[in-house]
């Protein structure tokens, strides 16, 4: 019997798997035990074809493959390579002392013996580093795995090359570790804020949202520019830190979306825009083999929900807990998994079914009950978690033609980065990275008000019926506005602008 080390995925984490192969005299058979899924069971045909087509001998005896621990279900095709190598070692085609415990093997085999990429290479590299092992993986996954500093990554392209490496017949250099700065890419230049004519108030609101990581709701008639503004929102977001990029890459790698604009790491913040027909499981995650959903794929980035009122009610309500906790816990019969979900929600919707309620240029055809039912699809608790609510009005034709080009995305992004740097310095060591992530204690410590500002906020809360959650969110937005202005203390003008961003739901959604 021969034992090799490999890995499986549980959520976004890699867990160790021991691959044991035993060959005994008897009728030819190939049995895999240890709760394998269909992909692993089918692997016996891939393994047989790869071994024979690579010029090695496949044993015509009773082969038993055990995947330990035996009480945990194994999923995926990444166990093909360790099973094949263990089988070749058992039959004496690889020296027994070559497959020692210093390696962790993963890889899917093609029938011709080539190695294909697998999901979760980054998570597996983290596991290998924690165990003090070198990771032997497909060459296509090596650049991603090599992002983990301190882990030796051995890239192999075929079963033949892996066998030659273990026999000592071919030396393979470890994949070099590259710094994040050398991989970072610039934001796309085909979209820019300067292309949006007018809408100064909305642009300002998006700048504040980008600077503090705040959730935004854009409400306005069709053709007013909501989607155009939303698509350009990523161009003013601050760049990701290496830790954020690593975490984002790990989530996308587990889903198999591990190629980021030709780079092995996510260098731009995610921008996810699911259609309004998206299911509950696709949004929050789940399935028979639990996978992260859209809210986790938007981690450290933006989740854009266009036509917000068209989404199913249960899908919208599922956002409430992640917006507060910045994570999502999924419970199934097989166990519980928690995925990160620290995203910025950017939503857009029409004010009524026809879209022209409140528009000064076109007449609304909807009755009051229709408008109430339409807007009633958005619950008060969900709206309470949206920090910035802004109305996007249709631009008059003369303004659309004559308005000068606005500031470019790079100019706005520079101000956003300056505000974020002040936040990072203030929140260092707290576990929060932006004003929107501050908890109650951090809000109390970093959002202290003077007597004049205190009186203004109390009066505004009484007049508008703002909840305790809304109170904290106003303070967070005001703190961001002060950071954009370079002010140490929150003044009354900063609070006034923050309160202004909370008035839309009272005006249109109160019924």
DRENDOVO-633264 format. One line per 5 residues: their letters; for each residue x, y, z of N, C-alpha, C. Coordinates in steps of 0.2 Angstrom, whole numbers. Layout:
DRENDOVO-633264
a = X/Y/Z/X/Y/Z/X/Y/Z ~ ...
This chain:
DRENDOVO-633264
xxxxx = 4/-6/0/0/0/0/4/6/0 ~ 2/11/-4/6/18/-4/1/23/-2 ~ 3/28/2/-1/34/4/2/40/2 ~ -2/45/-2/0/51/-4/-4/56/-1 ~ -2/63/-1/-6/68/2/-9/72/-3
xxxxx = -15/74/-3/-18/79/-7/-23/83/-3 ~ -28/86/-7/-32/91/-4/-39/91/-7 ~ -44/93/-3/-51/94/-6/-53/101/-3 ~ -59/103/-6/-61/110/-4/-67/109/0 ~ -68/113/5/-73/114/9/-75/122/10
xxxxx = -80/124/6/-81/131/6/-75/134/2 ~ -72/139/5/-66/142/2/-60/140/5 ~ -60/135/9/-54/132/13/-52/126/9 ~ -46/124/10/-44/117/7/-43/113/14 ~ -45/107/13/-44/102/19/-40/96/16
xxxxx = -35/93/21/-31/88/19/-35/82/17 ~ -32/78/12/-35/71/11/-29/67/10 ~ -29/61/13/-24/56/11/-27/51/6 ~ -23/50/1/-25/45/-4/-21/39/-3 ~ -24/33/-2/-21/27/0/-23/22/-6
xxxxx = -18/19/-9/-19/14/-15/-16/7/-13 ~ -20/2/-14/-18/-5/-12/-20/-9/-19 ~ -15/-13/-21/-16/-18/-26/-14/-25/-24 ~ -20/-29/-25/-19/-36/-23/-21/-41/-28 ~ -18/-47/-28/-20/-52/-33/-27/-53/-33
xxxxx = -30/-54/-39/-37/-55/-40/-40/-53/-47 ~ -46/-54/-47/-49/-51/-54/-48/-44/-55 ~ -47/-41/-61/-46/-34/-62/-52/-30/-60 ~ -51/-25/-55/-56/-21/-53/-53/-14/-51 ~ -57/-9/-50/-55/-3/-47/-60/0/-43
xxxxx = -59/0/-37/-64/2/-32/-62/8/-28 ~ -66/14/-28/-64/19/-24/-69/20/-18 ~ -66/21/-12/-70/21/-6/-68/28/-2 ~ -72/30/2/-71/36/6/-76/42/4 ~ -82/40/2/-87/45/0/-85/49/-6
xxxxx = -83/46/-11/-81/50/-17/-87/52/-21 ~ -87/58/-25/-92/60/-29/-92/57/-36 ~ -96/59/-40/-96/56/-47/-90/58/-51 ~ -87/64/-50/-81/66/-53/-75/62/-51 ~ -75/60/-45/-69/55/-43/-70/48/-45
xxxxx = -77/46/-45/-78/39/-47/-76/38/-55 ~ -78/43/-59/-76/43/-66/-69/44/-67 ~ -65/46/-62/-58/47/-62/-54/41/-64 ~ -57/35/-62/-53/29/-64/-52/28/-71 ~ -57/30/-75/-56/30/-83/-51/35/-85
xxxxx = -51/41/-82/-46/45/-84/-39/43/-82 ~ -38/40/-76/-32/38/-73/-29/32/-78 ~ -34/27/-79/-32/21/-83/-29/24/-90 ~ -33/28/-93/-31/31/-100/-24/35/-100 ~ -24/39/-94/-18/43/-94/-12/39/-93
xxxxx = -12/33/-89/-6/29/-87/-4/25/-93 ~ -9/22/-97/-8/18/-103/-5/23/-109 ~ -8/28/-110/-6/33/-115/1/36/-114 ~ 3/36/-107/9/39/-106/15/34/-106 ~ 13/28/-108/18/22/-108/20/18/-102
xxxxx = 15/19/-97/16/15/-91/11/9/-91 ~ 12/5/-86/8/-1/-86/3/0/-80 ~ -3/-2/-82/-9/-2/-78/-10/-9/-75 ~ -11/-10/-68/-11/-17/-66/-18/-20/-67 ~ -17/-26/-69/-23/-30/-71/-25/-34/-64
xxxxx = -26/-31/-59/-27/-34/-52/-32/-30/-49 ~ -33/-32/-43/-39/-28/-39/-36/-22/-36 ~ -38/-16/-38/-35/-10/-35/-41/-7/-31 ~ -39/-5/-25/-43/-1/-20/-40/5/-18 ~ -44/11/-19/-42/17/-18/-46/20/-12
xxxxx = -43/22/-6/-46/24/0/-44/32/1 ~ -50/36/1/-49/43/2/-50/45/10 ~ -45/46/14/-46/48/21/-46/55/22 ~ -50/57/27/-54/54/31/-61/51/28 ~ -63/45/30/-68/42/26/-75/44/27
xxxxx = -76/48/32/-83/51/34/-84/57/31 ~ -80/60/27/-81/67/24/-81/66/16 ~ -86/69/13/-87/68/6/-82/72/2 ~ -79/68/-3/-74/71/-7/-77/73/-14 ~ -75/79/-16/-78/82/-23/-72/84/-27
xxxxx = -73/83/-34/-69/86/-38/-64/81/-42 ~ -60/84/-47/-56/80/-51/-49/81/-49 ~ -47/85/-44/-40/86/-42/-36/80/-39 ~ -40/75/-37/-37/69/-34/-34/64/-40 ~ -35/65/-46/-33/61/-52/-25/60/-51
xxxxx = -21/65/-51/-14/65/-51/-12/61/-45 ~ -14/62/-38/-11/58/-33/-13/51/-33 ~ -19/49/-36/-21/42/-37/-16/39/-42 ~ -15/42/-47/-11/39/-53/-4/38/-50 ~ -1/43/-47/6/42/-44/6/37/-39
xxxxx = 1/36/-35/1/31/-29/1/24/-33 ~ -3/24/-38/-4/17/-42/2/15/-45 ~ 6/20/-48/12/19/-51/18/17/-46 ~ 17/20/-40/22/18/-35/21/11/-32 ~ 14/9/-31/12/3/-29/15/-3/-33
xxxxx = 15/-1/-40/17/-6/-45/24/-6/-46 ~ 28/-2/-42/35/-2/-43/38/3/-49 ~ 34/6/-52/36/11/-58/39/17/-55 ~ 37/19/-49/40/25/-46/43/22/-39 ~ 50/24/-38/53/22/-31/48/24/-25
xxxxx = 48/19/-20/43/21/-15/46/27/-11 ~ 52/28/-10/55/33/-6/54/40/-10 ~ 52/40/-16/51/46/-20/45/50/-18 ~ 39/46/-16/33/49/-15/33/50/-7 ~ 37/54/-4/37/55/3/32/60/5
xxxxx = 32/61/11/27/66/14/28/73/13 ~ 33/75/10/35/82/9/31/85/3 ~ 27/82/0/23/84/-6/16/84/-5 ~ 12/89/-8/5/88/-8/3/89/-16 ~ 0/83/-18/-2/83/-25/-9/84/-27
xxxxx = -10/88/-32/-17/90/-35/-16/90/-43 ~ -21/88/-46/-21/89/-53/-26/85/-57 ~ -30/87/-62/-34/83/-66/-31/80/-72 ~ -32/74/-73/-28/71/-79/-33/70/-85 ~ -30/72/-91/-33/71/-97/-31/63/-99
xxxxx = -35/61/-104/-34/54/-106/-27/53/-109 ~ -24/58/-112/-17/58/-115/-12/59/-110 ~ -14/60/-104/-9/61/-98/-7/68/-97 ~ -10/73/-100/-9/80/-99/-12/82/-92 ~ -10/87/-89/-13/89/-83/-17/96/-84
xxxxx = -23/96/-82/-28/101/-83/-29/105/-76 ~ -30/112/-76/-31/116/-70/-36/113/-66 ~ -36/115/-60/-41/113/-55/-44/119/-51 ~ -49/119/-48/-52/124/-44/-48/124/-37 ~ -47/131/-34/-45/132/-28/-37/131/-27
xxxxx = -33/132/-32/-26/131/-31/-23/136/-26 ~ -26/142/-25/-23/146/-20/-25/143/-13 ~ -31/141/-12/-32/138/-5/-28/132/-4 ~ -27/128/-9/-22/122/-8/-15/124/-6 ~ -13/129/-9/-6/132/-8/-6/134/-1
xxxxx = -11/137/2/-11/139/9/-11/133/13 ~ -14/128/12/-14/122/15/-7/119/15 ~ -4/118/9/2/115/9/8/119/13 ~ 7/126/13/12/130/17/11/129/24 ~ 4/128/26/3/127/33/6/120/36
xxxxx = 6/115/31/9/108/33/16/108/31 ~ 19/113/29/26/113/27/28/108/21 ~ 23/108/17/24/104/11/25/108/4 ~ 28/105/-1/28/108/-7/22/106/-11 ~ 19/110/-15/13/109/-19/15/107/-26
xxxxx = 13/101/-28/14/99/-35/7/99/-39 ~ 7/104/-43/0/106/-46/1/107/-54 ~ -4/107/-58/-4/109/-65/0/115/-66 ~ 3/116/-72/7/122/-73/3/128/-74 ~ -3/127/-76/-8/133/-77/-10/136/-70
xxxxx = -10/132/-65/-12/134/-58/-6/137/-54 ~ 0/135/-57/6/137/-53/7/145/-51 ~ 6/149/-56/6/156/-55/1/158/-49 ~ -5/156/-49/-9/157/-44/-7/155/-37 ~ -5/148/-37/-3/145/-31/4/149/-28
xxxxx = 8/151/-32/14/154/-30/13/161/-27 ~ 7/164/-27/5/170/-24/6/169/-16 ~ 6/163/-14/7/161/-7/14/161/-5 ~ 17/166/-2/24/167/0/26/162/5 ~ 31/158/4/33/153/8/31/146/6
xxxxx = 28/145/1/25/139/-2/29/137/-8 ~ 33/132/-8/36/129/-14/31/126/-19 ~ 30/129/-25/25/126/-30/29/123/-36 ~ 28/117/-37/31/113/-42/26/113/-48 ~ 27/116/-54/23/116/-59/24/110/-64
xxxxx = 19/106/-65/20/100/-70/15/100/-75 ~ 16/98/-81/12/98/-87/9/92/-89 ~ 12/86/-86/9/80/-88/11/75/-83 ~ 8/69/-83/9/63/-79/16/61/-80 ~ 19/61/-86/26/59/-88/31/63/-84
xxxxx = 29/70/-84/34/75/-81/34/74/-74 ~ 28/73/-71/28/71/-63/31/65/-61 ~ 31/60/-65/34/54/-64/42/55/-64 ~ 44/58/-70/51/60/-71/54/64/-65 ~ 50/68/-62/52/73/-57/53/68/-50
xxxxx = 48/64/-49/49/60/-43/54/55/-44 ~ 56/52/-50/61/48/-51/68/51/-50 ~ 68/58/-50/74/61/-50/77/62/-57 ~ 74/61/-63/76/61/-69/75/68/-72 ~ 71/72/-69/70/79/-72/70/84/-66
xxxxx = 74/89/-66/73/94/-61/68/100/-63 ~ 63/101/-59/58/106/-61/59/112/-56 ~ 61/118/-58/61/124/-54/55/126/-51 ~ 55/128/-45/48/130/-42/46/137/-45 ~ 40/137/-46/37/143/-48/39/149/-44
xxxxx = 42/155/-47/44/160/-43/38/164/-40 ~ 39/167/-34/34/171/-31/35/178/-34 ~ 29/181/-36/29/188/-39/26/192/-34 ~ 28/199/-33/25/203/-29/18/206/-32 ~ 14/208/-28/7/210/-30/8/217/-34
xxxxx = 13/221/-33/14/227/-36/15/226/-44 ~ 19/220/-45/21/219/-52/15/216/-56 ~ 10/214/-52/4/211/-56/-2/216/-56 ~ -1/221/-52/-7/226/-52/-8/229/-59 ~ -15/229/-61/-16/232/-68/-20/239/-66
xxxxx = -20/243/-71/-24/249/-71/-32/248/-72 ~ -36/253/-70/-43/252/-71/-44/252/-78 ~ -50/249/-81/-51/250/-88/-52/257/-90 ~ -50/259/-96/-50/265/-99/-56/267/-104 ~ -60/261/-105/-65/262/-110/-71/265/-107
xxxxx = -71/266/-100/-77/269/-96/-74/275/-92 ~ -77/280/-92/-75/286/-88/-80/290/-85 ~ -80/293/-79/-85/297/-77/-86/304/-81 ~ -81/306/-84/-81/312/-88/-86/311/-94 ~ -88/305/-96/-93/304/-101/-100/305/-99
xxxxx = -101/306/-92/-108/307/-90/-109/315/-89 ~ -114/317/-93/-116/324/-93/-120/326/-87 ~ -119/332/-84/-123/334/-79/-123/329/-73 ~ -128/328/-69/-129/323/-64/-124/325/-58 ~ -122/331/-57/-117/332/-52/-119/330/-45
xxxxx = -125/330/-43/-127/327/-36/-126/320/-36 ~ -128/316/-41/-127/309/-41/-120/307/-41 ~ -116/311/-45/-109/309/-45/-105/310/-38 ~ -108/316/-35/-105/317/-28/-107/311/-23 ~ -113/309/-24/-115/303/-20/-111/297/-21
xxxxx = -110/296/-27/-106/290/-29/-98/291/-26 ~ -96/297/-27/-89/298/-24/-89/297/-16 ~ -94/299/-13/-94/298/-6/-95/290/-4 ~ -99/287/-8/-100/280/-7/-93/276/-9 ~ -90/278/-14/-83/275/-15/-78/276/-10
xxxxx = -78/282/-7/-73/284/-2/-74/280/5 ~ -81/279/6/-82/275/13/-85/268/12 ~ -86/266/6/-88/259/5/-96/259/7 ~ -100/264/6/-107/264/8/-111/261/2 ~ -117/259/4/-122/256/0/-126/262/-3
xxxxx = -128/261/-10/-131/266/-13/-137/264/-17 ~ -143/268/-17/-149/267/-21/-150/273/-26 ~ -150/271/-32/-151/276/-37/-159/275/-39 ~ -163/280/-39/-170/280/-41/-171/285/-46 ~ -174/283/-52/-176/288/-57/-179/285/-63
xxxxx = -181/289/-67/-185/287/-73/-180/283/-78 ~ -183/279/-83/-179/276/-88/-175/281/-92 ~ -169/280/-94/-165/284/-98/-162/290/-94 ~ -162/290/-88/-159/296/-84/-152/295/-83 ~ -149/289/-84/-142/288/-83/-140/283/-77
xxxxx = -145/280/-74/-143/276/-68/-138/270/-70 ~ -140/266/-75/-135/261/-77/-128/264/-80 ~ -129/269/-83/-122/272/-86/-118/274/-80 ~ -121/277/-75/-117/279/-69/-114/273/-65 ~ -119/268/-64/-117/262/-61/-111/258/-64
xxxxx = -111/258/-71/-105/255/-74/-99/258/-73 ~ -99/265/-72/-93/269/-71/-91/269/-64 ~ -95/267/-59/-93/267/-52/-87/263/-51 ~ -85/257/-54/-79/254/-52/-73/258/-54 ~ -73/263/-59/-67/267/-61/-65/272/-56
xxxxx = -69/273/-50/-67/277/-45/-66/274/-39 ~ -66/267/-39/-65/263/-32/-57/263/-31 ~ -56/263/-25/-48/263/-23/-46/256/-25 ~ -39/256/-26/-36/249/-28/-36/245/-22 ~ -36/238/-23/-36/233/-18/-29/232/-15
xxxxx = -29/231/-8/-23/229/-5/-21/222/-7 ~ -15/220/-5/-13/213/-7/-18/208/-3 ~ -19/209/3/-23/205/7/-30/204/4 ~ -33/210/2/-40/210/-1/-40/206/-8 ~ -34/207/-12/-34/203/-18/-33/196/-17
xxxxx = -29/194/-12/-28/187/-11/-35/183/-9 ~ -39/187/-4/-45/184/-2/-50/184/-8 ~ -50/189/-12/-55/189/-18/-53/183/-23 ~ -46/183/-24/-44/177/-29/-46/171/-26 ~ -45/169/-20/-47/163/-17/-54/161/-18
xxxxx = -59/166/-17/-66/165/-18/-67/163/-25 ~ -65/167/-30/-66/166/-37/-63/159/-39 ~ -57/158/-36/-54/151/-38/-58/145/-36 ~ -61/145/-31/-65/140/-28/-71/139/-33 ~ -73/144/-36/-79/144/-41/-77/142/-48
xxxxx = -70/142/-49/-67/141/-55/-67/147/-60 ~ -68/153/-57/-67/159/-60/-60/162/-58 ~ -55/158/-60/-48/160/-57/-44/163/-62 ~ -47/166/-67/-43/170/-72/-45/177/-72 ~ -41/182/-70/-43/189/-69/-40/193/-74
xxxxx = -43/194/-80/-41/198/-85/-34/196/-87 ~ -33/190/-88/-26/187/-90/-21/187/-84 ~ -23/189/-78/-18/189/-72/-20/183/-68 ~ -15/181/-64/-17/175/-59/-20/178/-53 ~ -21/184/-52/-24/187/-46/-28/192/-47
xxxxx = -33/193/-43/-38/199/-45/-35/205/-43 ~ -34/209/-48/-31/216/-47/-36/221/-47 ~ -42/220/-49/-47/225/-49/-53/223/-44 ~ -56/227/-41/-62/225/-37/-68/222/-41 ~ -70/217/-38/-76/213/-42/-82/218/-43
xxxxx = -85/217/-49/-91/221/-50/-96/215/-53 ~ -101/213/-49/-105/208/-50/-112/211/-52 ~ -115/209/-57/-122/212/-59/-127/206/-61 ~ -129/203/-56/-134/197/-58/-140/200/-61 ~ -144/196/-65/-150/198/-68/-155/197/-63
xxxxx = -161/201/-63/-166/201/-58/-170/194/-57 ~ -168/189/-62/-171/183/-61/-167/178/-57 ~ -162/180/-54/-157/176/-51/-160/173/-45 ~ -159/166/-44/-162/163/-38/-159/164/-32 ~ -162/162/-26/-160/163/-20/-153/160/-19
xxxxx = -152/153/-21/-146/150/-20/-140/153/-24 ~ -142/155/-30/-137/159/-34/-134/165/-31 ~ -139/168/-27/-137/175/-24/-133/174/-18 ~ -135/170/-13/-132/169/-7/-127/163/-7 ~ -127/158/-11/-123/152/-11/-127/146/-9
xxxxx = -124/141/-10/-128/134/-9/-127/129/-14 ~ -132/125/-15/-132/120/-19/-130/113/-16 ~ -130/108/-20/-129/101/-17/-121/101/-15 ~ -117/104/-19/-110/105/-16/-109/113/-15 ~ -110/114/-9/-110/121/-7/-105/126/-10
xxxxx = -107/131/-14/-103/135/-17/-104/143/-15 ~ -100/147/-15/-101/154/-14/-106/157/-19 ~ -110/162/-17/-115/165/-22/-112/172/-24 ~ -117/175/-27/-115/182/-30/-113/187/-25 ~ -116/186/-19/-114/191/-14/-106/190/-11
xxxxx = -104/183/-12/-97/182/-10/-93/183/-15 ~ -95/182/-22/-91/184/-27/-90/191/-28 ~ -94/195/-25/-93/203/-25/-89/205/-19 ~ -87/200/-15/-83/202/-9/-77/207/-11 ~ -76/212/-7/-71/218/-8/-73/222/-14
xxxxx = -79/221/-17/-81/224/-23/-88/227/-23 ~ -91/227/-28/-98/230/-29/-103/224/-32 ~ -109/224/-28/-114/220/-31/-119/225/-34 ~ -120/225/-40/-125/230/-44/-131/226/-45 ~ -137/229/-42/-144/226/-44/-148/231/-47
xxxxx = -148/230/-54/-152/234/-58/-159/232/-58 ~ -164/237/-58/-171/235/-58/-172/232/-51 ~ -171/235/-46/-171/232/-39/-177/229/-37 ~ -183/233/-39/-190/230/-37/-192/224/-41 ~ -188/222/-46/-190/216/-50/-187/210/-47
xxxxx = -183/210/-42/-180/205/-39/-185/201/-35 ~ -184/195/-34/-189/191/-29/-188/194/-22 ~ -194/194/-19/-194/196/-12/-189/192/-7 ~ -189/186/-8/-184/182/-4/-177/183/-5 ~ -175/185/-12/-168/186/-14/-166/193/-11
xxxxx = -171/198/-11/-169/204/-8/-168/204/0 ~ -173/200/3/-172/200/10/-166/196/12 ~ -164/192/8/-158/188/10/-152/192/11 ~ -152/198/8/-146/203/8/-146/206/15 ~ -151/206/19/-151/210/25/-145/208/30
xxxxx = -145/202/31/-140/199/36/-133/200/33 ~ -131/199/27/-124/200/24/-122/207/24 ~ -127/212/23/-126/219/23/-124/221/30 ~ -126/218/35/-125/220/42/-118/216/45 ~ -118/210/43/-112/206/46/-106/205/41
xxxxx = -107/207/35/-102/206/30/-100/199/29 ~ -104/194/30/-103/187/29/-110/184/29 ~ -109/178/26/-116/174/25/-114/167/28 ~ -119/164/32/-118/157/34/-123/153/31 ~ -121/148/28/-126/143/25/-126/136/28
xxxxx = -132/134/30/-133/128/34/-136/123/30 ~ -133/117/29/-136/112/25/-135/105/30 ~ -138/100/27/-138/93/31/-131/91/32 ~ -126/93/27/-119/90/27/-115/95/31 ~ -117/101/33/-113/105/38/-115/112/37
xxxxx = -111/116/40/-112/123/40/-106/127/37 ~ -106/131/33/-101/135/30/-102/142/30 ~ -97/146/31/-97/154/31/-93/157/26 ~ -96/161/22/-92/164/16/-92/171/18 ~ -86/175/16/-86/182/17/-90/185/12
xxxxx = -93/191/14/-98/195/9/-97/202/11 ~ -91/205/11/-91/212/12/-91/216/6 ~ -97/217/3/-98/220/-3/-101/227/-2 ~ -100/231/-7/-104/238/-8/-110/236/-12 ~ -116/238/-9/-122/237/-13/-124/243/-17
xxxxx = -124/242/-24/-126/248/-28/-133/245/-32 ~ -138/249/-30/-145/247/-33/-148/252/-37 ~ -152/251/-42/-155/256/-46/-162/253/-47 ~ -167/258/-47/-174/256/-49/-178/262/-51 ~ -184/260/-54/-188/266/-56/-193/267/-51
xxxxx = -196/273/-51/-200/275/-45/-207/272/-45 ~ -209/269/-51/-216/266/-52/-216/261/-58 ~ -221/258/-59/-221/253/-64/-220/256/-71 ~ -222/262/-73/-221/265/-79/-215/269/-79 ~ -212/270/-73/-206/273/-73/-205/281/-72
xxxxx = -211/284/-73/-211/292/-74/-214/295/-68 ~ -215/292/-62/-218/295/-56/-213/301/-54 ~ -215/307/-53/-211/312/-51/-207/316/-57 ~ -208/313/-63/-204/316/-69/-208/322/-71 ~ -204/327/-72/-207/334/-74/-208/334/-82
xxxxx = -205/329/-86/-206/330/-93/-211/325/-96 ~ -213/320/-92/-218/315/-94/-223/313/-89 ~ -229/311/-91/-234/310/-86/-234/303/-84 ~ -235/302/-78/-235/295/-75/-242/292/-76 ~ -243/286/-78/-249/283/-79/-251/278/-74
xxxxx = -247/278/-69/-249/273/-63/-253/276/-58 ~ -258/272/-55/-262/274/-50/-258/274/-43 ~ -261/277/-38/-257/277/-32/-257/270/-29 ~ -262/266/-29/-261/259/-27/-255/255/-30 ~ -255/256/-37/-250/253/-41/-243/255/-39
xxxxx = -242/262/-37/-236/264/-35/-234/261/-28 ~ -239/261/-24/-238/259/-17/-235/251/-17 ~ -239/247/-21/-237/240/-22/-230/239/-25 ~ -229/243/-30/-222/243/-33/-216/244/-28 ~ -217/250/-25/-212/252/-20/-212/248/-14
xxxxx = -218/245/-12/-218/240/-7/-214/234/-7 ~ -212/232/-13/-207/227/-14/-201/227/-10 ~ -199/234/-8/-193/235/-4/-195/236/3 ~ -193/232/7/-194/232/14/-191/238/18 ~ -194/240/23/-190/246/27/-184/243/30
xxxxx = -183/237/33/-176/235/35/-171/235/30 ~ -173/233/24/-168/233/18/-166/240/17 ~ -171/245/16/-169/252/14/-165/255/20 ~ -166/253/26/-163/256/32/-155/254/31 ~ -153/249/28/-146/247/27/-143/250/21
xxxxx = -147/254/17/-144/258/12/-142/265/14 ~ -136/266/14/-133/273/17/-135/279/13 ~ -135/278/7/-135/284/2/-141/282/-3 ~ -146/286/-3/-152/286/-7/-152/292/-11 ~ -152/292/-18/-151/298/-22/-156/297/-28
xxxxx = -159/303/-29/-164/303/-35/-160/305/-41 ~ -161/301/-47/-158/303/-53/-163/306/-58 ~ -163/312/-59/-168/315/-63/-166/315/-70 ~ -171/315/-75/-169/316/-82/-166/322/-84 ~ -161/322/-88/-158/328/-90/-161/332/-96
xxxxx = -163/338/-95/-166/342/-101/-161/341/-107 ~ -164/341/-113/-160/341/-119/-155/346/-120 ~ -157/352/-118/-152/358/-119/-146/357/-114 ~ -147/354/-108/-141/353/-104/-137/347/-106 ~ -141/342/-109/-137/336/-111/-132/338/-117
xxxxx = -134/343/-121/-130/345/-127/-125/350/-125 ~ -126/354/-120/-122/360/-119/-117/359/-113 ~ -119/354/-109/-115/353/-102/-108/351/-104 ~ -103/354/-101/-96/352/-102/-95/345/-99 ~ -89/342/-101/-87/336/-98/-85/337/-91
xxxxx = -87/332/-87/-85/333/-80/-78/330/-78 ~ -77/329/-72/-71/327/-70/-70/320/-72 ~ -63/318/-74/-62/311/-76/-62/307/-70 ~ -62/300/-71/-62/295/-65/-56/296/-61 ~ -50/297/-65/-44/297/-61/-43/303/-56
xxxxx = -46/308/-58/-46/314/-53/-51/312/-47 ~ -57/310/-48/-61/308/-43/-58/302/-39 ~ -55/297/-42/-52/292/-38/-46/294/-34 ~ -42/299/-36/-37/302/-32/-40/305/-25 ~ -45/308/-25/-49/311/-19/-51/305/-15
xxxxx = -54/300/-18/-56/294/-15/-50/290/-11 ~ -45/289/-14/-39/286/-11/-37/290/-5 ~ -36/297/-6/-34/301/0/-39/300/6 ~ -46/300/5/-50/298/10/-49/291/13 ~ -48/286/9/-47/280/11/-41/279/16
xxxxx = -36/283/13/-29/283/17/-30/285/24 ~ -34/291/25/-36/293/32/-40/288/36 ~ -44/284/33/-48/279/36/-44/274/38 ~ -39/271/34/-35/266/35/-30/268/41 ~ -28/274/41/-24/276/47/-28/276/54
xxxxx = -34/278/53/-38/279/59/-40/272/62 ~ -42/268/57/-45/261/59/-39/256/59 ~ -33/257/59/-28/252/59/-28/248/65 ~ -28/241/64/-28/237/70/-35/235/73 ~ -41/238/70/-47/237/72/-51/232/69
xxxxx = -48/229/63/-52/224/59/-56/227/54 ~ -57/234/54/-62/237/49/-57/241/44 ~ -59/241/38/-55/245/32/-58/251/30 ~ -64/252/31/-68/258/29/-73/260/34 ~ -75/266/33/-80/269/37/-87/265/38
xxxxx = -89/262/32/-95/258/32/-94/252/36 ~ -88/250/37/-87/244/41/-87/245/49 ~ -87/251/51/-86/252/58/-92/250/62 ~ -90/247/68/-96/245/72/-97/250/77 ~ -102/249/82/-104/254/86/-99/257/90
xxxxx = -94/253/93/-89/256/97/-84/261/93 ~ -83/259/86/-79/263/82/-82/269/80 ~ -89/269/79/-93/275/77/-93/280/83 ~ -94/277/89/-94/281/95/-87/285/96 ~ -82/281/94/-75/284/95/-73/289/90
xxxxx = -75/287/84/-72/291/78/-77/296/75 ~ -83/296/78/-88/301/75/-91/305/81 ~ -87/308/85/-89/313/90/-91/319/87 ~ -97/322/90/-100/328/87/-99/334/92 ~ -98/340/89/-99/346/94/-106/348/96
xxxxx = -107/353/100/-114/354/102/-118/356/96 ~ -116/360/92/-120/362/86/-122/357/82 ~ -117/352/80/-119/347/76/-123/342/80 ~ -122/341/86/-126/336/90/-134/338/90 ~ -135/345/91/-142/348/91/-145/347/84
xxxxx = -141/348/79/-144/347/72/-146/340/71 ~ -142/335/73/-143/328/71/-149/326/75 ~ -150/328/82/-156/326/86/-162/328/82 ~ -162/335/80/-168/338/77/-170/334/71 ~ -165/332/67/-166/329/60/-169/322/62
xxxxx = -166/318/67/-169/312/68/-176/312/71 ~ -178/317/74/-185/318/77/-190/320/71 ~ -187/324/67/-191/326/61/-192/321/56 ~ -188/317/55/-188/312/49/-189/305/52 ~ -190/304/58/-191/297/61/-186/292/60
xxxxx = -179/294/60/-174/290/58/-172/285/64 ~ -171/279/62/-170/273/67/-163/274/70 ~ -162/269/75/-155/269/78/-150/267/73 ~ -152/262/69/-147/260/63/-146/266/58 ~ -151/269/57/-150/275/52/-146/280/55
xxxxx = -147/281/62/-142/286/65/-135/284/65 ~ -133/278/66/-126/276/65/-124/277/58 ~ -128/275/53/-126/276/46/-125/283/44 ~ -129/287/46/-128/294/45/-121/297/48 ~ -120/295/54/-113/296/56/-107/294/52
xxxxx = -108/288/50/-103/285/45/-102/289/39 ~ -108/290/36/-107/294/29/-104/301/31 ~ -106/304/36/-104/311/38/-96/310/39 ~ -94/305/42/-87/304/43/-83/303/37 ~ -86/300/32/-83/300/25/-83/306/22
xxxxx = -88/310/22/-88/317/19/-83/321/22 ~ -82/321/29/-77/325/32/-70/322/30 ~ -69/316/29/-63/313/26/-61/316/19 ~ -66/316/15/-65/319/8/-63/326/9 ~ -66/330/14/-64/337/14/-57/338/18
xxxxx = -55/332/21/-48/333/25/-49/336/32 ~ -56/335/34/-57/338/41/-56/333/46 ~ -54/335/52/-53/330/58/-59/329/61 ~ -63/334/62/-70/333/66/-76/334/61 ~ -81/330/63/-87/331/59/-91/337/60
xxxxx = -92/341/55/-96/348/56/-103/347/54 ~ -107/352/55/-114/352/53/-115/352/46 ~ -111/355/41/-112/354/34/-111/347/32 ~ -106/343/35/-105/336/34/-111/332/36 ~ -114/334/42/-120/330/44/-126/332/39
xxxxx = -127/338/37/-132/340/33/-132/336/26 ~ -126/335/23/-126/331/17/-127/324/18 ~ -125/321/24/-127/314/25/-134/313/27 ~ -137/318/30/-145/317/31/-148/318/25 ~ -146/322/20/-149/323/14/-150/316/10
xxxxx = -145/312/11/-144/306/7/-149/300/10 ~ -153/302/16/-157/298/19/-165/300/18 ~ -166/305/14/-173/308/14/-177/304/8 ~ -174/301/4/-178/299/-2/-183/293/0 ~ -181/289/4/-185/283/6/-191/286/10
xxxxx = -190/291/14/-196/294/18/-200/298/13 ~ -198/301/8/-202/305/3/-206/300/-2 ~ -203/295/-4/-206/291/-9/-209/284/-6 ~ -206/281/-1/-207/275/1/-212/275/7 ~ -213/280/10/-217/280/16/-225/279/15
x = -227/279/9/-233/277/7/-238/283/8
